[in-house]
């Protein structure tokens, strides 16, 4: 059974999104049978937890994220914090 505390409840998240197991788990590279085991309480590895959080909780489409996007974000956050905060506020307002 689940020996580590899992902060994410994949079954609840999946049901909230209205997805079947195949749709939900395939978006993060997990088979339906593997996802079913996680939903039944099997310990979910940290990388799978993070993918679940990023894709299904944060709603980030990983196919659209490029390395240069991450570099740009890091650059803005470090070197232009005021501009970063302004752009972030504008993006969140949409």
Long-range contacts (C-beta under 8 A, 24 or more apart in sequence): 1-41, 1-42, 2-41, 2-42, 2-43, 3-43, 4-43, 6-43, 6-44, 6-49, 7-49, 8-44, 8-49, 8-52, 8-53, 8-57, 10-35, 10-38, 10-39, 10-44, 10-52, 11-39, 13-52, 13-56, 13-57, 14-39, 14-56, 17-56, 24-56, 27-55, 27-56, 28-52, 28-55, 28-56
